[in-house]
């Protein structure tokens, strides 16, 4: 059963992490690197919840999948840095699986029938992206980089054994990207460019995202 928690209106003291098999923290409209005084009350509440959640998750190596904002929040908690130099507009770039990713239980089977035929990478896939902040690839980190791309060097990370983060959006399908394009005009592409963006994205295969989610759910949710 999937349970949705509103972090802006839930006190972490009322949240029992171990009542669940795992945690998925999704994307958000928030930028973590802006000045505190520019952040809304809602964002401050979300960040306060995440600070305690990330501490508990990391201490117990609890199953976690951070998507975009979720990845960035965990990285900041662990002392890593975010930069704006690897932002990606709404797109679906080729993402290459690293050597560490090839042996990872979540990412290791993505090349089985999902390798891009026109890619010079040994194994690559596409997923939708759209973010202004990203992990700094030049800092020392304790996690393993599982996937990378030319536009954004850190696309997926695993910390310890069970804590995952992805910069891309495996949860967004074609219907979802149409909604995202309708919402984010002016942020990730110029006003009036929505139809052009969708025309570029429509023929691209992003089915690997569903496989990543399926692998994560089967590994941590189904067997508990």
One Martini backbone bead per residue (centre of mass of N, CA, C, O) as a GRO file, in nm:
protein
  224
    1UNK     BB    1   0.096   0.036   0.023
    2UNK     BB    2   0.041   0.372  -0.046
    3UNK     BB    3   0.176   0.655   0.136
    4UNK     BB    4   0.096   0.991   0.186
    5UNK     BB    5   0.318   1.259   0.284
    6UNK     BB    6   0.295   1.575   0.436
    7UNK     BB    7   0.569   1.767   0.514
    8UNK     BB    8   0.425   2.055   0.570
    9UNK     BB    9   0.199   1.893   0.788
   10UNK     BB   10   0.426   1.712   0.937
   11UNK     BB   11   0.550   1.567   1.212
   12UNK     BB   12   0.816   1.370   1.281
   13UNK     BB   13   0.709   1.272   1.564
   14UNK     BB   14   0.447   1.137   1.395
   15UNK     BB   15   0.665   0.956   1.247
   16UNK     BB   16   0.698   0.607   1.140
   17UNK     BB   17   0.935   0.468   0.961
   18UNK     BB   18   0.895   0.146   1.050
   19UNK     BB   19   0.599   0.124   0.912
   20UNK     BB   20   0.781   0.093   0.658
   21UNK     BB   21   0.963  -0.029   0.376
   22UNK     BB   22   0.980   0.269   0.246
   23UNK     BB   23   1.114   0.563   0.067
   24UNK     BB   24   0.970   0.836  -0.130
   25UNK     BB   25   1.119   1.128  -0.272
   26UNK     BB   26   1.021   1.380  -0.448
   27UNK     BB   27   0.968   1.629  -0.620
   28UNK     BB   28   0.984   1.997  -0.659
   29UNK     BB   29   0.957   2.362  -0.659
   30UNK     BB   30   1.221   2.371  -0.502
   31UNK     BB   31   1.507   2.560  -0.398
   32UNK     BB   32   1.790   2.500  -0.193
   33UNK     BB   33   1.997   2.760  -0.269
   34UNK     BB   34   1.839   2.963  -0.153
   35UNK     BB   35   1.757   3.190   0.051
   36UNK     BB   36   1.587   3.169   0.341
   37UNK     BB   37   1.409   3.437   0.302
   38UNK     BB   38   1.292   3.310   0.016
   39UNK     BB   39   1.142   3.106   0.170
   40UNK     BB   40   0.881   2.936   0.243
   41UNK     BB   41   0.700   2.795   0.484
   42UNK     BB   42   0.672   2.528   0.338
   43UNK     BB   43   0.974   2.478   0.286
   44UNK     BB   44   1.068   2.482   0.579
   45UNK     BB   45   0.897   2.237   0.663
   46UNK     BB   46   1.018   2.032   0.467
   47UNK     BB   47   1.317   2.061   0.557
   48UNK     BB   48   1.275   1.977   0.851
   49UNK     BB   49   1.174   1.694   0.792
   50UNK     BB   50   1.417   1.597   0.615
   51UNK     BB   51   1.640   1.617   0.822
   52UNK     BB   52   1.525   1.383   0.997
   53UNK     BB   53   1.484   1.169   0.783
   54UNK     BB   54   1.777   1.148   0.677
   55UNK     BB   55   1.902   1.064   0.945
   56UNK     BB   56   1.738   0.799   0.980
   57UNK     BB   57   1.805   0.665   0.712
   58UNK     BB   58   2.117   0.665   0.737
   59UNK     BB   59   2.151   0.517   1.009
   60UNK     BB   60   1.971   0.251   0.884
   61UNK     BB   61   1.971   0.201   0.584
   62UNK     BB   62   1.706   0.292   0.452
   63UNK     BB   63   1.483   0.263   0.221
   64UNK     BB   64   1.560   0.489  -0.060
   65UNK     BB   65   1.402   0.737  -0.290
   66UNK     BB   66   1.541   1.008  -0.458
   67UNK     BB   67   1.377   1.265  -0.648
   68UNK     BB   68   1.572   1.508  -0.711
   69UNK     BB   69   1.502   1.664  -0.443
   70UNK     BB   70   1.567   1.406  -0.279
   71UNK     BB   71   1.862   1.390  -0.363
   72UNK     BB   72   1.954   1.677  -0.280
   73UNK     BB   73   1.883   1.657   0.020
   74UNK     BB   74   2.071   1.420   0.092
   75UNK     BB   75   2.335   1.549  -0.001
   76UNK     BB   76   2.329   1.787   0.195
   77UNK     BB   77   2.323   1.622   0.455
   78UNK     BB   78   2.618   1.487   0.361
   79UNK     BB   79   2.789   1.756   0.253
   80UNK     BB   80   2.713   1.836  -0.014
   81UNK     BB   81   2.689   1.996  -0.334
   82UNK     BB   82   2.524   2.251  -0.513
   83UNK     BB   83   2.456   2.329  -0.858
   84UNK     BB   84   2.386   2.529  -1.170
   85UNK     BB   85   2.572   2.398  -1.417
   86UNK     BB   86   2.357   2.121  -1.450
   87UNK     BB   87   2.116   2.198  -1.585
   88UNK     BB   88   1.781   2.088  -1.697
   89UNK     BB   89   1.569   2.077  -1.916
   90UNK     BB   90   1.309   1.963  -2.065
   91UNK     BB   91   1.391   1.618  -2.110
   92UNK     BB   92   1.567   1.308  -2.272
   93UNK     BB   93   1.843   1.191  -2.199
   94UNK     BB   94   2.124   1.025  -2.211
   95UNK     BB   95   2.191   0.751  -1.983
   96UNK     BB   96   2.463   0.618  -1.817
   97UNK     BB   97   2.594   0.327  -1.701
   98UNK     BB   98   2.797   0.237  -1.473
   99UNK     BB   99   2.992   0.010  -1.327
  100UNK     BB  100   2.831   0.025  -1.062
  101UNK     BB  101   2.549  -0.004  -1.198
  102UNK     BB  102   2.589  -0.294  -1.324
  103UNK     BB  103   2.594  -0.419  -1.003
  104UNK     BB  104   2.322  -0.316  -0.940
  105UNK     BB  105   1.998  -0.415  -0.841
  106UNK     BB  106   1.847  -0.171  -0.996
  107UNK     BB  107   2.047  -0.111  -1.266
  108UNK     BB  108   2.170  -0.389  -1.393
  109UNK     BB  109   1.903  -0.453  -1.606
  110UNK     BB  110   1.858  -0.215  -1.820
  111UNK     BB  111   2.016  -0.345  -2.076
  112UNK     BB  112   1.784  -0.557  -2.096
  113UNK     BB  113   1.629  -0.441  -2.376
  114UNK     BB  114   1.722  -0.104  -2.320
  115UNK     BB  115   1.915  -0.036  -2.528
  116UNK     BB  116   2.048   0.198  -2.726
  117UNK     BB  117   2.099   0.175  -3.065
  118UNK     BB  118   2.231   0.491  -3.096
  119UNK     BB  119   2.454   0.420  -2.889
  120UNK     BB  120   2.800   0.434  -2.760
  121UNK     BB  121   2.708   0.296  -2.523
  122UNK     BB  122   2.686   0.006  -2.346
  123UNK     BB  123   2.465   0.158  -2.155
  124UNK     BB  124   2.138   0.307  -2.208
  125UNK     BB  125   1.902   0.572  -2.125
  126UNK     BB  126   1.577   0.724  -2.081
  127UNK     BB  127   1.473   1.031  -1.911
  128UNK     BB  128   1.316   1.262  -1.753
  129UNK     BB  129   1.383   1.613  -1.715
  130UNK     BB  130   1.403   1.894  -1.462
  131UNK     BB  131   1.652   2.122  -1.349
  132UNK     BB  132   1.860   2.363  -1.159
  133UNK     BB  133   1.982   2.147  -0.974
  134UNK     BB  134   2.297   1.981  -0.870
  135UNK     BB  135   2.545   1.776  -0.834
  136UNK     BB  136   2.869   1.790  -0.750
  137UNK     BB  137   3.127   1.615  -0.919
  138UNK     BB  138   3.394   1.731  -0.737
  139UNK     BB  139   3.317   1.597  -0.486
  140UNK     BB  140   3.338   1.422  -0.209
  141UNK     BB  141   3.204   1.085  -0.178
  142UNK     BB  142   3.032   0.796  -0.041
  143UNK     BB  143   2.900   0.740  -0.293
  144UNK     BB  144   2.767   0.583  -0.583
  145UNK     BB  145   2.785   0.610  -0.921
  146UNK     BB  146   2.532   0.485  -1.157
  147UNK     BB  147   2.476   0.756  -1.328
  148UNK     BB  148   2.520   0.942  -1.645
  149UNK     BB  149   2.582   1.258  -1.821
  150UNK     BB  150   2.668   1.520  -2.016
  151UNK     BB  151   2.473   1.735  -1.868
  152UNK     BB  152   2.484   1.529  -1.599
  153UNK     BB  153   2.710   1.357  -1.407
  154UNK     BB  154   2.476   1.317  -1.174
  155UNK     BB  155   2.202   1.078  -1.189
  156UNK     BB  156   2.309   0.846  -0.982
  157UNK     BB  157   2.284   0.719  -0.638
  158UNK     BB  158   2.457   0.526  -0.374
  159UNK     BB  159   2.406   0.481  -0.036
  160UNK     BB  160   2.530   0.241   0.074
  161UNK     BB  161   2.274  -0.010   0.009
  162UNK     BB  162   1.958   0.162   0.023
  163UNK     BB  163   2.040   0.457  -0.089
  164UNK     BB  164   1.867   0.651  -0.326
  165UNK     BB  165   1.940   0.866  -0.621
  166UNK     BB  166   1.771   1.081  -0.864
  167UNK     BB  167   1.759   1.335  -1.110
  168UNK     BB  168   1.553   1.206  -1.250
  169UNK     BB  169   1.214   1.088  -1.385
  170UNK     BB  170   1.071   0.775  -1.353
  171UNK     BB  171   0.755   0.862  -1.293
  172UNK     BB  172   0.737   0.990  -1.581
  173UNK     BB  173   0.518   1.011  -1.831
  174UNK     BB  174   0.355   1.133  -2.092
  175UNK     BB  175   0.129   1.259  -1.929
  176UNK     BB  176   0.318   1.395  -1.720
  177UNK     BB  177   0.484   1.578  -1.919
  178UNK     BB  178   0.248   1.748  -2.011
  179UNK     BB  179   0.192   1.870  -1.735
  180UNK     BB  180   0.474   1.989  -1.683
  181UNK     BB  181   0.475   2.181  -1.926
  182UNK     BB  182   0.220   2.345  -1.831
  183UNK     BB  183   0.365   2.452  -1.559
  184UNK     BB  184   0.693   2.528  -1.657
  185UNK     BB  185   0.669   2.778  -1.802
  186UNK     BB  186   0.977   2.971  -1.790
  187UNK     BB  187   1.185   2.766  -1.645
  188UNK     BB  188   1.266   2.517  -1.872
  189UNK     BB  189   1.128   2.714  -2.083
  190UNK     BB  190   1.000   2.902  -2.306
  191UNK     BB  191   0.758   3.081  -2.383
  192UNK     BB  192   0.576   2.894  -2.630
  193UNK     BB  193   0.755   2.596  -2.629
  194UNK     BB  194   0.584   2.340  -2.555
  195UNK     BB  195   0.523   2.201  -2.828
  196UNK     BB  196   0.816   2.157  -2.911
  197UNK     BB  197   0.900   1.983  -2.670
  198UNK     BB  198   0.692   1.754  -2.718
  199UNK     BB  199   0.785   1.675  -3.006
  200UNK     BB  200   1.064   1.575  -2.908
  201UNK     BB  201   0.960   1.362  -2.681
  202UNK     BB  202   0.748   1.160  -2.798
  203UNK     BB  203   0.953   0.934  -2.946
  204UNK     BB  204   1.067   0.866  -2.670
  205UNK     BB  205   1.214   0.619  -2.463
  206UNK     BB  206   1.108   0.586  -2.097
  207UNK     BB  207   1.078   0.284  -1.970
  208UNK     BB  208   1.313   0.263  -1.760
  209UNK     BB  209   1.173   0.403  -1.522
  210UNK     BB  210   0.977   0.169  -1.454
  211UNK     BB  211   1.202  -0.034  -1.386
  212UNK     BB  212   1.326   0.110  -1.148
  213UNK     BB  213   1.071   0.110  -0.974
  214UNK     BB  214   1.024  -0.193  -0.977
  215UNK     BB  215   1.292  -0.277  -0.848
  216UNK     BB  216   1.252  -0.124  -0.583
  217UNK     BB  217   0.982  -0.249  -0.497
  218UNK     BB  218   1.067  -0.550  -0.504
  219UNK     BB  219   1.306  -0.525  -0.300
  220UNK     BB  220   1.128  -0.364  -0.052
  221UNK     BB  221   0.804  -0.415  -0.065
  222UNK     BB  222   0.707  -0.705  -0.147
  223UNK     BB  223   0.879  -0.874   0.086
  224UNK     BB  224   0.720  -0.715   0.346
   0.00000   0.00000   0.00000
